[in-house]
Amino acid sequence: MTINRLLAGSKLGPKQIKKLNAAYTYALRSLSVVDRHDPLTEMLARKIIEVSATESDPVKISEIAIKRLV
């Protein structure tokens, strides 16, 4: 997944990475988008990571990230 590529080498723990993967998956499903390793999915993954600095719930992270994309 695109988000895993962006998180490679990060200092995040397994629980945090799992949370970000869940948020990314929720966001993809909400947008009816498939992880195609294209600019849209990369922008979404970056927003998910950005939002996770201030939010901990994967569903809320995905909702906020989607709003920030639009």
All heavy atoms as TSV, in Angstrom:
chain	resi	resn	atom	element	x	y	z
A	1	MET	N	N	0.842	-1.181	0.000
A	1	MET	CA	C	0.000	0.000	0.000
A	1	MET	C	C	0.884	1.240	0.000
A	1	MET	O	O	1.966	1.239	0.566
A	1	MET	CB	C	-0.901	0.021	1.232
A	1	MET	CG	C	-2.083	-0.896	1.125
A	1	MET	SD	S	-3.497	-0.484	2.170
A	1	MET	CE	C	-2.851	-0.557	3.809
A	2	THR	N	N	0.368	2.281	-0.588
A	2	THR	CA	C	1.102	3.542	-0.680
A	2	THR	C	C	1.515	4.050	0.686
A	2	THR	O	O	2.644	4.505	0.873
A	2	THR	CB	C	0.248	4.595	-1.404
A	2	THR	OG1	O	-0.067	4.113	-2.700
A	2	THR	CG2	C	0.975	5.915	-1.519
A	3	ILE	N	N	0.634	3.974	1.667
A	3	ILE	CA	C	0.953	4.503	2.987
A	3	ILE	C	C	2.118	3.734	3.621
A	3	ILE	O	O	2.947	4.318	4.307
A	3	ILE	CB	C	-0.288	4.551	3.905
A	3	ILE	CG1	C	-0.021	5.500	5.076
A	3	ILE	CG2	C	-0.690	3.164	4.371
A	3	ILE	CD1	C	-1.247	6.006	5.764
A	4	ASN	N	N	2.202	2.440	3.382
A	4	ASN	CA	C	3.306	1.657	3.946
A	4	ASN	C	C	4.640	2.091	3.349
A	4	ASN	O	O	5.650	2.126	4.059
A	4	ASN	CB	C	3.085	0.165	3.717
A	4	ASN	CG	C	1.975	-0.373	4.583
A	4	ASN	OD1	O	1.696	0.137	5.658
A	4	ASN	ND2	N	1.304	-1.392	4.098
A	5	ARG	N	N	4.634	2.431	2.077
A	5	ARG	CA	C	5.859	2.912	1.435
A	5	ARG	C	C	6.297	4.221	2.074
A	5	ARG	O	O	7.476	4.430	2.335
A	5	ARG	CB	C	5.620	3.100	-0.065
A	5	ARG	CG	C	6.859	3.525	-0.837
A	5	ARG	CD	C	6.601	3.606	-2.337
A	5	ARG	NE	N	5.392	4.310	-2.723
A	5	ARG	CZ	C	5.278	5.646	-2.766
A	5	ARG	NH1	N	6.281	6.411	-2.440
A	5	ARG	NH2	N	4.137	6.195	-3.144
A	6	LEU	N	N	5.349	5.103	2.365
A	6	LEU	CA	C	5.677	6.381	2.988
A	6	LEU	C	C	6.128	6.224	4.438
A	6	LEU	O	O	6.900	7.036	4.938
A	6	LEU	CB	C	4.472	7.331	2.921
A	6	LEU	CG	C	4.043	7.766	1.528
A	6	LEU	CD1	C	2.766	8.601	1.615
A	6	LEU	CD2	C	5.142	8.549	0.835
A	7	LEU	N	N	5.640	5.185	5.102
A	7	LEU	CA	C	5.994	4.952	6.506
A	7	LEU	C	C	7.262	4.126	6.681
A	7	LEU	O	O	7.758	4.011	7.797
A	7	LEU	CB	C	4.833	4.257	7.230
A	7	LEU	CG	C	3.558	5.082	7.379
A	7	LEU	CD1	C	2.441	4.220	7.949
A	7	LEU	CD2	C	3.806	6.296	8.257
A	8	ALA	N	N	7.771	3.577	5.604
A	8	ALA	CA	C	8.981	2.756	5.685
A	8	ALA	C	C	10.107	3.579	6.297
A	8	ALA	O	O	10.375	4.700	5.890
A	8	ALA	CB	C	9.381	2.250	4.309
A	9	GLY	N	N	10.717	3.040	7.308
A	9	GLY	CA	C	11.818	3.720	7.975
A	9	GLY	C	C	11.383	4.722	9.037
A	9	GLY	O	O	12.223	5.370	9.640
A	10	SER	N	N	10.078	4.848	9.244
A	10	SER	CA	C	9.609	5.778	10.275
A	10	SER	C	C	9.844	5.171	11.656
A	10	SER	O	O	10.111	3.985	11.793
A	10	SER	CB	C	8.128	6.092	10.092
A	10	SER	OG	O	7.331	5.003	10.492
A	11	LYS	N	N	9.725	6.008	12.652
A	11	LYS	CA	C	9.933	5.560	14.028
A	11	LYS	C	C	8.615	5.167	14.703
A	11	LYS	O	O	8.585	4.977	15.911
A	11	LYS	CB	C	10.625	6.655	14.826
A	11	LYS	CG	C	12.017	6.939	14.320
A	11	LYS	CD	C	12.691	8.014	15.119
A	11	LYS	CE	C	14.082	8.274	14.552
A	11	LYS	NZ	N	14.781	9.313	15.298
A	12	LEU	N	N	7.566	5.030	13.907
A	12	LEU	CA	C	6.269	4.655	14.456
A	12	LEU	C	C	6.264	3.182	14.843
A	12	LEU	O	O	6.879	2.356	14.172
A	12	LEU	CB	C	5.165	4.925	13.437
A	12	LEU	CG	C	4.963	6.377	13.019
A	12	LEU	CD1	C	3.912	6.457	11.929
A	12	LEU	CD2	C	4.569	7.226	14.199
A	13	GLY	N	N	5.516	2.885	15.887
A	13	GLY	CA	C	5.392	1.507	16.328
A	13	GLY	C	C	4.325	0.760	15.551
A	13	GLY	O	O	3.554	1.358	14.782
A	14	PRO	N	N	4.259	-0.553	15.750
A	14	PRO	CA	C	3.288	-1.382	15.024
A	14	PRO	C	C	1.834	-0.941	15.227
A	14	PRO	O	O	1.038	-0.966	14.284
A	14	PRO	CB	C	3.509	-2.786	15.570
A	14	PRO	CG	C	4.868	-2.759	16.183
A	14	PRO	CD	C	5.119	-1.355	16.610
A	15	LYS	N	N	1.480	-0.519	16.437
A	15	LYS	CA	C	0.101	-0.083	16.699
A	15	LYS	C	C	-0.229	1.183	15.921
A	15	LYS	O	O	-1.324	1.314	15.372
A	15	LYS	CB	C	-0.119	0.154	18.193
A	15	LYS	CG	C	-0.206	-1.107	19.006
A	15	LYS	CD	C	-0.517	-0.809	20.447
A	15	LYS	CE	C	-0.588	-2.098	21.246
A	15	LYS	NZ	N	-0.959	-1.843	22.646
A	16	GLN	N	N	0.716	2.112	15.873
A	16	GLN	CA	C	0.492	3.357	15.145
A	16	GLN	C	C	0.378	3.091	13.644
A	16	GLN	O	O	-0.465	3.672	12.968
A	16	GLN	CB	C	1.631	4.340	15.413
A	16	GLN	CG	C	1.636	4.841	16.847
A	16	GLN	CD	C	2.918	5.590	17.163
A	16	GLN	OE1	O	4.011	5.090	16.912
A	16	GLN	NE2	N	2.767	6.783	17.717
A	17	ILE	N	N	1.208	2.217	13.133
A	17	ILE	CA	C	1.168	1.879	11.711
A	17	ILE	C	C	-0.142	1.188	11.371
A	17	ILE	O	O	-0.759	1.482	10.342
A	17	ILE	CB	C	2.391	1.038	11.312
A	17	ILE	CG1	C	3.645	1.919	11.372
A	17	ILE	CG2	C	2.215	0.430	9.920
A	17	ILE	CD1	C	4.943	1.186	11.158
A	18	LYS	N	N	-0.605	0.315	12.259
A	18	LYS	CA	C	-1.884	-0.359	12.043
A	18	LYS	C	C	-3.023	0.658	12.014
A	18	LYS	O	O	-3.926	0.576	11.179
A	18	LYS	CB	C	-2.117	-1.391	13.146
A	18	LYS	CG	C	-3.354	-2.216	12.960
A	18	LYS	CD	C	-3.485	-3.277	14.028
A	18	LYS	CE	C	-4.741	-4.090	13.818
A	18	LYS	NZ	N	-4.881	-5.150	14.818
A	19	LYS	N	N	-2.969	1.648	12.899
A	19	LYS	CA	C	-3.990	2.697	12.947
A	19	LYS	C	C	-3.986	3.502	11.648
A	19	LYS	O	O	-5.044	3.795	11.091
A	19	LYS	CB	C	-3.721	3.611	14.143
A	19	LYS	CG	C	-4.606	4.834	14.214
A	19	LYS	CD	C	-4.257	5.733	15.377
A	19	LYS	CE	C	-2.914	6.376	15.137
A	19	LYS	NZ	N	-2.543	7.361	16.149
A	20	LEU	N	N	-2.820	3.841	11.150
A	20	LEU	CA	C	-2.717	4.608	9.909
A	20	LEU	C	C	-3.189	3.791	8.711
A	20	LEU	O	O	-3.833	4.328	7.808
A	20	LEU	CB	C	-1.293	5.098	9.696
A	20	LEU	CG	C	-0.817	6.156	10.689
A	20	LEU	CD1	C	0.651	6.478	10.473
A	20	LEU	CD2	C	-1.656	7.398	10.596
A	21	ASN	N	N	-2.884	2.513	8.708
A	21	ASN	CA	C	-3.371	1.641	7.630
A	21	ASN	C	C	-4.897	1.568	7.654
A	21	ASN	O	O	-5.538	1.588	6.602
A	21	ASN	CB	C	-2.776	0.238	7.749
A	21	ASN	CG	C	-1.451	0.121	7.062
A	21	ASN	OD1	O	-1.350	0.306	5.856
A	21	ASN	ND2	N	-0.411	-0.179	7.821
A	22	ALA	N	N	-5.473	1.484	8.844
A	22	ALA	CA	C	-6.937	1.443	8.965
A	22	ALA	C	C	-7.544	2.748	8.455
A	22	ALA	O	O	-8.520	2.735	7.699
A	22	ALA	CB	C	-7.343	1.190	10.412
A	23	ALA	N	N	-6.967	3.882	8.854
A	23	ALA	CA	C	-7.476	5.180	8.409
A	23	ALA	C	C	-7.373	5.307	6.889
A	23	ALA	O	O	-8.298	5.792	6.232
A	23	ALA	CB	C	-6.695	6.303	9.095
A	24	TYR	N	N	-6.265	4.854	6.338
A	24	TYR	CA	C	-6.055	4.914	4.887
A	24	TYR	C	C	-7.087	4.044	4.165
A	24	TYR	O	O	-7.694	4.471	3.184
A	24	TYR	CB	C	-4.633	4.463	4.572
A	24	TYR	CG	C	-4.248	4.528	3.127
A	24	TYR	CD1	C	-4.193	5.729	2.447
A	24	TYR	CD2	C	-3.900	3.370	2.433
A	24	TYR	CE1	C	-3.812	5.786	1.113
A	24	TYR	CE2	C	-3.523	3.420	1.103
A	24	TYR	CZ	C	-3.477	4.630	0.451
A	24	TYR	OH	O	-3.098	4.673	-0.866
A	25	THR	N	N	-7.323	2.858	4.677
A	25	THR	CA	C	-8.312	1.956	4.080
A	25	THR	C	C	-9.709	2.556	4.148
A	25	THR	O	O	-10.464	2.513	3.172
A	25	THR	CB	C	-8.277	0.583	4.772
A	25	THR	OG1	O	-6.965	0.031	4.624
A	25	THR	CG2	C	-9.292	-0.372	4.179
A	26	TYR	N	N	-10.080	3.142	5.296
A	26	TYR	CA	C	-11.383	3.802	5.427
A	26	TYR	C	C	-11.521	4.914	4.389
A	26	TYR	O	O	-12.560	5.059	3.746
A	26	TYR	CB	C	-11.570	4.424	6.817
A	26	TYR	CG	C	-11.739	3.458	7.949
A	26	TYR	CD1	C	-11.134	3.695	9.181
A	26	TYR	CD2	C	-12.522	2.312	7.840
A	26	TYR	CE1	C	-11.285	2.822	10.251
A	26	TYR	CE2	C	-12.684	1.435	8.904
A	26	TYR	CZ	C	-12.058	1.701	10.108
A	26	TYR	OH	O	-12.216	0.838	11.153
A	27	ALA	N	N	-10.472	5.707	4.249
A	27	ALA	CA	C	-10.515	6.828	3.307
A	27	ALA	C	C	-10.664	6.333	1.867
A	27	ALA	O	O	-11.458	6.884	1.100
A	27	ALA	CB	C	-9.266	7.687	3.454
A	28	LEU	N	N	-9.904	5.319	1.515
A	28	LEU	CA	C	-10.013	4.767	0.155
A	28	LEU	C	C	-11.430	4.278	-0.120
A	28	LEU	O	O	-11.998	4.553	-1.181
A	28	LEU	CB	C	-9.024	3.617	-0.048
A	28	LEU	CG	C	-7.546	3.972	-0.130
A	28	LEU	CD1	C	-6.707	2.701	-0.168
A	28	LEU	CD2	C	-7.258	4.844	-1.344
A	29	ARG	N	N	-11.994	3.566	0.835
A	29	ARG	CA	C	-13.360	3.050	0.659
A	29	ARG	C	C	-14.375	4.178	0.582
A	29	ARG	O	O	-15.309	4.121	-0.216
A	29	ARG	CB	C	-13.711	2.093	1.795
A	29	ARG	CG	C	-12.983	0.783	1.679
A	29	ARG	CD	C	-13.388	-0.183	2.755
A	29	ARG	NE	N	-12.616	-1.404	2.647
A	29	ARG	CZ	C	-12.408	-2.229	3.639
A	29	ARG	NH1	N	-12.929	-1.986	4.828
A	29	ARG	NH2	N	-11.692	-3.321	3.471
A	30	SER	N	N	-14.194	5.202	1.406
A	30	SER	CA	C	-15.118	6.336	1.384
A	30	SER	C	C	-15.120	7.038	0.041
A	30	SER	O	O	-16.154	7.541	-0.408
A	30	SER	CB	C	-14.738	7.353	2.469
A	30	SER	OG	O	-14.916	6.801	3.741
A	31	LEU	N	N	-13.956	7.090	-0.588
A	31	LEU	CA	C	-13.821	7.749	-1.879
A	31	LEU	C	C	-14.042	6.804	-3.059
A	31	LEU	O	O	-13.989	7.231	-4.206
A	31	LEU	CB	C	-12.433	8.384	-1.999
A	31	LEU	CG	C	-12.126	9.516	-1.023
A	31	LEU	CD1	C	-10.653	9.882	-1.087
A	31	LEU	CD2	C	-13.016	10.712	-1.318
A	32	SER	N	N	-14.263	5.526	-2.762
A	32	SER	CA	C	-14.390	4.490	-3.801
A	32	SER	C	C	-13.176	4.488	-4.725
A	32	SER	O	O	-13.299	4.476	-5.949
A	32	SER	CB	C	-15.669	4.679	-4.611
A	32	SER	OG	O	-16.797	4.548	-3.782
A	33	VAL	N	N	-12.009	4.519	-4.104
A	33	VAL	CA	C	-10.744	4.554	-4.830
A	33	VAL	C	C	-9.945	3.305	-4.478
A	33	VAL	O	O	-9.979	2.829	-3.355
A	33	VAL	CB	C	-9.933	5.817	-4.455
A	33	VAL	CG1	C	-8.557	5.811	-5.077
A	33	VAL	CG2	C	-10.692	7.064	-4.848
A	34	VAL	N	N	-9.215	2.801	-5.454
A	34	VAL	CA	C	-8.341	1.654	-5.260
A	34	VAL	C	C	-6.918	2.177	-5.124
A	34	VAL	O	O	-6.523	3.124	-5.802
A	34	VAL	CB	C	-8.439	0.688	-6.464
A	34	VAL	CG1	C	-7.471	-0.466	-6.327
A	34	VAL	CG2	C	-9.858	0.185	-6.611
A	35	ASP	N	N	-6.136	1.572	-4.246
A	35	ASP	CA	C	-4.738	1.969	-4.066
A	35	ASP	C	C	-3.956	1.583	-5.310
A	35	ASP	O	O	-3.562	0.441	-5.496
A	35	ASP	CB	C	-4.152	1.299	-2.823
A	35	ASP	CG	C	-2.762	1.785	-2.496
A	35	ASP	OD1	O	-2.304	2.772	-3.111
A	35	ASP	OD2	O	-2.129	1.185	-1.629
A	36	ARG	N	N	-3.760	2.572	-6.200
A	36	ARG	CA	C	-3.108	2.318	-7.480
A	36	ARG	C	C	-1.702	2.883	-7.534
A	36	ARG	O	O	-1.106	2.955	-8.596
A	36	ARG	CB	C	-3.922	2.960	-8.605
A	36	ARG	CG	C	-5.338	2.508	-8.688
A	36	ARG	CD	C	-6.081	3.309	-9.743
A	36	ARG	NE	N	-6.011	4.732	-9.456
A	36	ARG	CZ	C	-7.034	5.498	-9.121
A	36	ARG	NH1	N	-8.234	4.971	-9.043
A	36	ARG	NH2	N	-6.889	6.771	-8.878
A	37	HIS	N	N	-1.209	3.369	-6.428
A	37	HIS	CA	C	0.113	4.002	-6.387
A	37	HIS	C	C	0.179	5.176	-7.355
A	37	HIS	O	O	1.135	5.344	-8.094
A	37	HIS	CB	C	1.225	2.995	-6.676
A	37	HIS	CG	C	1.200	1.809	-5.777
A	37	HIS	ND1	N	1.618	1.868	-4.472
A	37	HIS	CD2	C	0.775	0.545	-5.981
A	37	HIS	CE1	C	1.466	0.678	-3.916
A	37	HIS	NE2	N	0.951	-0.133	-4.811
A	38	ASP	N	N	-0.869	6.004	-7.366
A	38	ASP	CA	C	-0.925	7.175	-8.224
A	38	ASP	C	C	-0.890	8.438	-7.356
A	38	ASP	O	O	-0.881	8.344	-6.131
A	38	ASP	CB	C	-2.162	7.136	-9.124
A	38	ASP	CG	C	-3.467	7.178	-8.362
A	38	ASP	OD1	O	-3.462	7.405	-7.141
A	38	ASP	OD2	O	-4.515	6.981	-8.988
A	39	PRO	N	N	-0.867	9.610	-7.966
A	39	PRO	CA	C	-0.781	10.846	-7.175
A	39	PRO	C	C	-1.923	11.028	-6.174
A	39	PRO	O	O	-1.697	11.523	-5.067
A	39	PRO	CB	C	-0.798	11.951	-8.234
A	39	PRO	CG	C	-0.219	11.305	-9.452
A	39	PRO	CD	C	-0.718	9.884	-9.405
A	40	LEU	N	N	-3.130	10.638	-6.525
A	40	LEU	CA	C	-4.261	10.793	-5.609
A	40	LEU	C	C	-4.059	9.964	-4.347
A	40	LEU	O	O	-4.221	10.465	-3.235
A	40	LEU	CB	C	-5.582	10.395	-6.284
A	40	LEU	CG	C	-6.800	10.363	-5.342
A	40	LEU	CD1	C	-7.088	11.752	-4.775
A	40	LEU	CD2	C	-8.009	9.820	-6.068
A	41	THR	N	N	-3.705	8.705	-4.495
A	41	THR	CA	C	-3.549	7.856	-3.314
A	41	THR	C	C	-2.339	8.286	-2.487
A	41	THR	O	O	-2.354	8.171	-1.265
A	41	THR	CB	C	-3.453	6.368	-3.692
A	41	THR	OG1	O	-2.375	6.166	-4.598
A	41	THR	CG2	C	-4.748	5.881	-4.316
A	42	GLU	N	N	-1.317	8.820	-3.139
A	42	GLU	CA	C	-0.166	9.318	-2.377
A	42	GLU	C	C	-0.537	10.573	-1.592
A	42	GLU	O	O	-0.154	10.716	-0.432
A	42	GLU	CB	C	1.022	9.595	-3.292
A	42	GLU	CG	C	2.220	10.046	-2.484
A	42	GLU	CD	C	3.548	9.832	-3.152
A	42	GLU	OE1	O	3.657	9.013	-4.078
A	42	GLU	OE2	O	4.488	10.503	-2.724
A	43	MET	N	N	-1.288	11.480	-2.203
A	43	MET	CA	C	-1.740	12.679	-1.489
A	43	MET	C	C	-2.610	12.297	-0.296
A	43	MET	O	O	-2.484	12.868	0.788
A	43	MET	CB	C	-2.521	13.603	-2.420
A	43	MET	CG	C	-1.658	14.325	-3.418
A	43	MET	SD	S	-2.475	15.570	-4.455
A	43	MET	CE	C	-4.153	15.054	-4.577
A	44	LEU	N	N	-3.486	11.320	-0.499
A	44	LEU	CA	C	-4.350	10.856	0.576
A	44	LEU	C	C	-3.519	10.259	1.714
A	44	LEU	O	O	-3.741	10.568	2.886
A	44	LEU	CB	C	-5.354	9.834	0.051
A	44	LEU	CG	C	-6.332	9.260	1.058
A	44	LEU	CD1	C	-7.168	10.356	1.702
A	44	LEU	CD2	C	-7.221	8.220	0.403
A	45	ALA	N	N	-2.557	9.428	1.383
A	45	ALA	CA	C	-1.699	8.820	2.406
A	45	ALA	C	C	-0.939	9.888	3.191
A	45	ALA	O	O	-0.832	9.813	4.414
A	45	ALA	CB	C	-0.722	7.845	1.758
A	46	ARG	N	N	-0.443	10.888	2.496
A	46	ARG	CA	C	0.284	11.976	3.172
A	46	ARG	C	C	-0.640	12.760	4.107
A	46	ARG	O	O	-0.241	13.140	5.207
A	46	ARG	CB	C	0.928	12.907	2.154
A	46	ARG	CG	C	2.101	12.270	1.440
A	46	ARG	CD	C	2.784	13.248	0.482
A	46	ARG	NE	N	3.808	12.595	-0.296
A	46	ARG	CZ	C	5.038	12.319	0.138
A	46	ARG	NH1	N	5.384	12.627	1.372
A	46	ARG	NH2	N	5.914	11.718	-0.649
A	47	LYS	N	N	-1.876	12.983	3.690
A	47	LYS	CA	C	-2.845	13.675	4.550
A	47	LYS	C	C	-3.179	12.835	5.774
A	47	LYS	O	O	-3.314	13.361	6.876
A	47	LYS	CB	C	-4.128	14.012	3.786
A	47	LYS	CG	C	-3.992	15.143	2.827
A	47	LYS	CD	C	-3.739	16.441	3.553
A	47	LYS	CE	C	-3.501	17.559	2.564
A	47	LYS	NZ	N	-3.007	18.771	3.226
A	48	ILE	N	N	-3.311	11.534	5.588
A	48	ILE	CA	C	-3.579	10.635	6.709
A	48	ILE	C	C	-2.458	10.754	7.742
A	48	ILE	O	O	-2.706	10.889	8.943
A	48	ILE	CB	C	-3.703	9.165	6.221
A	48	ILE	CG1	C	-4.922	8.980	5.316
A	48	ILE	CG2	C	-3.689	8.180	7.385
A	48	ILE	CD1	C	-6.258	8.991	5.996
A	49	ILE	N	N	-1.230	10.733	7.277
A	49	ILE	CA	C	-0.071	10.837	8.183
A	49	ILE	C	C	-0.074	12.198	8.877
A	49	ILE	O	O	0.151	12.281	10.095
A	49	ILE	CB	C	1.239	10.591	7.403
A	49	ILE	CG1	C	1.285	9.137	6.911
A	49	ILE	CG2	C	2.454	10.920	8.270
A	49	ILE	CD1	C	2.360	8.855	5.880
A	50	GLU	N	N	-0.369	13.241	8.132
A	50	GLU	CA	C	-0.413	14.599	8.689
A	50	GLU	C	C	-1.473	14.719	9.781
A	50	GLU	O	O	-1.209	15.237	10.871
A	50	GLU	CB	C	-0.713	15.578	7.557
A	50	GLU	CG	C	-0.841	17.018	7.958
A	50	GLU	CD	C	-1.265	17.871	6.781
A	50	GLU	OE1	O	-0.590	17.833	5.728
A	50	GLU	OE2	O	-2.285	18.590	6.909
A	51	VAL	N	N	-2.659	14.235	9.506
A	51	VAL	CA	C	-3.771	14.340	10.456
A	51	VAL	C	C	-3.519	13.493	11.704
A	51	VAL	O	O	-3.928	13.860	12.800
A	51	VAL	CB	C	-5.106	13.941	9.783
A	51	VAL	CG1	C	-6.236	13.857	10.789
A	51	VAL	CG2	C	-5.446	14.919	8.677
A	52	SER	N	N	-2.823	12.399	11.550
A	52	SER	CA	C	-2.587	11.505	12.692
A	52	SER	C	C	-1.748	12.154	13.793
A	52	SER	O	O	-1.716	11.656	14.913
A	52	SER	CB	C	-1.925	10.200	12.238
A	52	SER	OG	O	-0.576	10.423	11.876
A	53	ALA	N	N	-1.119	13.278	13.490
A	53	ALA	CA	C	-0.345	13.988	14.508
A	53	ALA	C	C	-1.249	14.621	15.570
A	53	ALA	O	O	-0.819	14.833	16.703
A	53	ALA	CB	C	0.517	15.062	13.858
A	54	THR	N	N	-2.518	14.873	15.199
A	54	THR	CA	C	-3.432	15.532	16.128
A	54	THR	C	C	-4.688	14.718	16.440
A	54	THR	O	O	-5.480	15.127	17.289
A	54	THR	CB	C	-3.879	16.899	15.581
A	54	THR	OG1	O	-4.495	16.714	14.314
A	54	THR	CG2	C	-2.693	17.845	15.447
A	55	GLU	N	N	-4.874	13.609	15.775
A	55	GLU	CA	C	-6.079	12.779	15.954
A	55	GLU	C	C	-5.659	11.322	16.077
A	55	GLU	O	O	-4.700	10.904	15.432
A	55	GLU	CB	C	-7.016	12.963	14.762
A	55	GLU	CG	C	-8.310	12.198	14.832
A	55	GLU	CD	C	-9.157	12.574	16.029
A	55	GLU	OE1	O	-9.504	13.749	16.186
A	55	GLU	OE2	O	-9.483	11.661	16.813
A	56	SER	N	N	-6.376	10.565	16.896
A	56	SER	CA	C	-5.985	9.168	17.099
A	56	SER	C	C	-6.988	8.142	16.556
A	56	SER	O	O	-6.618	6.999	16.323
A	56	SER	CB	C	-5.751	8.895	18.586
A	56	SER	OG	O	-6.940	9.116	19.310
A	57	ASP	N	N	-8.224	8.534	16.336
A	57	ASP	CA	C	-9.242	7.602	15.851
A	57	ASP	C	C	-9.125	7.448	14.332
A	57	ASP	O	O	-9.206	8.452	13.605
A	57	ASP	CB	C	-10.630	8.116	16.214
A	57	ASP	CG	C	-11.725	7.205	15.702
A	57	ASP	OD1	O	-11.700	6.005	16.039
A	57	ASP	OD2	O	-12.593	7.688	14.950
A	58	PRO	N	N	-8.924	6.211	13.843
A	58	PRO	CA	C	-8.755	6.011	12.398
A	58	PRO	C	C	-9.896	6.545	11.540
A	58	PRO	O	O	-9.652	7.097	10.465
A	58	PRO	CB	C	-8.633	4.490	12.261
A	58	PRO	CG	C	-8.145	4.025	13.572
A	58	PRO	CD	C	-8.759	4.963	14.581
A	59	VAL	N	N	-11.124	6.412	11.995
A	59	VAL	CA	C	-12.265	6.915	11.215
A	59	VAL	C	C	-12.213	8.440	11.137
A	59	VAL	O	O	-12.387	9.022	10.065
A	59	VAL	CB	C	-13.605	6.430	11.808
A	59	VAL	CG1	C	-14.780	7.063	11.080
A	59	VAL	CG2	C	-13.700	4.916	11.753
A	60	LYS	N	N	-11.936	9.081	12.254
A	60	LYS	CA	C	-11.848	10.542	12.258
A	60	LYS	C	C	-10.661	11.018	11.424
A	60	LYS	O	O	-10.753	12.022	10.719
A	60	LYS	CB	C	-11.746	11.070	13.683
A	60	LYS	CG	C	-13.039	10.969	14.445
A	60	LYS	CD	C	-12.924	11.586	15.803
A	60	LYS	CE	C	-14.248	11.454	16.549
A	60	LYS	NZ	N	-14.180	12.033	17.887
A	61	ILE	N	N	-9.552	10.301	11.519
A	61	ILE	CA	C	-8.383	10.651	10.716
A	61	ILE	C	C	-8.760	10.638	9.242
A	61	ILE	O	O	-8.445	11.573	8.502
A	61	ILE	CB	C	-7.204	9.684	10.980
A	61	ILE	CG1	C	-6.646	9.893	12.388
A	61	ILE	CG2	C	-6.097	9.869	9.935
A	61	ILE	CD1	C	-5.633	8.831	12.810
A	62	SER	N	N	-9.439	9.580	8.814
A	62	SER	CA	C	-9.805	9.469	7.398
A	62	SER	C	C	-10.773	10.573	6.997
A	62	SER	O	O	-10.631	11.176	5.927
A	62	SER	CB	C	-10.382	8.093	7.080
A	62	SER	OG	O	-11.628	7.897	7.703
A	63	GLU	N	N	-11.750	10.886	7.838
A	63	GLU	CA	C	-12.719	11.936	7.523
A	63	GLU	C	C	-12.048	13.288	7.380
A	63	GLU	O	O	-12.322	14.039	6.440
A	63	GLU	CB	C	-13.806	11.983	8.598
A	63	GLU	CG	C	-14.718	10.783	8.600
A	63	GLU	CD	C	-15.655	10.732	9.798
A	63	GLU	OE1	O	-15.479	11.533	10.752
A	63	GLU	OE2	O	-16.560	9.889	9.783
A	64	ILE	N	N	-11.159	13.608	8.301
A	64	ILE	CA	C	-10.467	14.903	8.263
A	64	ILE	C	C	-9.545	14.972	7.053
A	64	ILE	O	O	-9.484	15.995	6.360
A	64	ILE	CB	C	-9.675	15.130	9.572
A	64	ILE	CG1	C	-10.646	15.272	10.747
A	64	ILE	CG2	C	-8.765	16.361	9.459
A	64	ILE	CD1	C	-9.981	15.214	12.119
A	65	ALA	N	N	-8.841	13.892	6.774
A	65	ALA	CA	C	-7.927	13.867	5.625
A	65	ALA	C	C	-8.692	14.080	4.326
A	65	ALA	O	O	-8.240	14.834	3.453
A	65	ALA	CB	C	-7.152	12.550	5.594
A	66	ILE	N	N	-9.845	13.456	4.199
A	66	ILE	CA	C	-10.658	13.616	2.981
A	66	ILE	C	C	-11.104	15.064	2.854
A	66	ILE	O	O	-11.021	15.658	1.771
A	66	ILE	CB	C	-11.868	12.658	2.991
A	66	ILE	CG1	C	-11.381	11.206	2.798
A	66	ILE	CG2	C	-12.871	13.039	1.917
A	66	ILE	CD1	C	-12.448	10.178	3.050
A	67	LYS	N	N	-11.559	15.669	3.947
A	67	LYS	CA	C	-11.995	17.068	3.905
A	67	LYS	C	C	-10.853	17.990	3.499
A	67	LYS	O	O	-11.064	18.954	2.772
A	67	LYS	CB	C	-12.557	17.492	5.256
A	67	LYS	CG	C	-13.915	16.917	5.558
A	67	LYS	CD	C	-14.413	17.336	6.901
A	67	LYS	CE	C	-15.728	16.655	7.228
A	67	LYS	NZ	N	-16.189	16.965	8.581
A	68	ARG	N	N	-9.653	17.692	3.960
A	68	ARG	CA	C	-8.501	18.536	3.637
A	68	ARG	C	C	-8.042	18.374	2.193
A	68	ARG	O	O	-7.385	19.242	1.656
A	68	ARG	CB	C	-7.339	18.248	4.582
A	68	ARG	CG	C	-7.612	18.758	5.984
A	68	ARG	CD	C	-6.407	18.621	6.856
A	68	ARG	NE	N	-6.691	19.058	8.210
A	68	ARG	CZ	C	-5.849	18.976	9.207
A	68	ARG	NH1	N	-4.631	18.466	9.002
A	68	ARG	NH2	N	-6.175	19.378	10.406
A	69	LEU	N	N	-8.386	17.259	1.583
A	69	LEU	CA	C	-8.042	17.045	0.179
A	69	LEU	C	C	-8.908	17.876	-0.759
A	69	LEU	O	O	-8.487	18.273	-1.822
A	69	LEU	CB	C	-8.187	15.574	-0.205
A	69	LEU	CG	C	-7.019	14.662	0.086
A	69	LEU	CD1	C	-7.355	13.244	-0.329
A	69	LEU	CD2	C	-5.763	15.128	-0.614
A	70	VAL	N	N	-10.139	18.085	-0.324
A	70	VAL	CA	C	-11.109	18.767	-1.188
A	70	VAL	C	C	-10.998	20.247	-1.114
A	70	VAL	O	O	-10.394	20.982	-0.662
A	70	VAL	CB	C	-12.546	18.374	-0.806
A	70	VAL	CG1	C	-13.553	19.095	-1.648
A	70	VAL	CG2	C	-12.704	16.893	-0.929
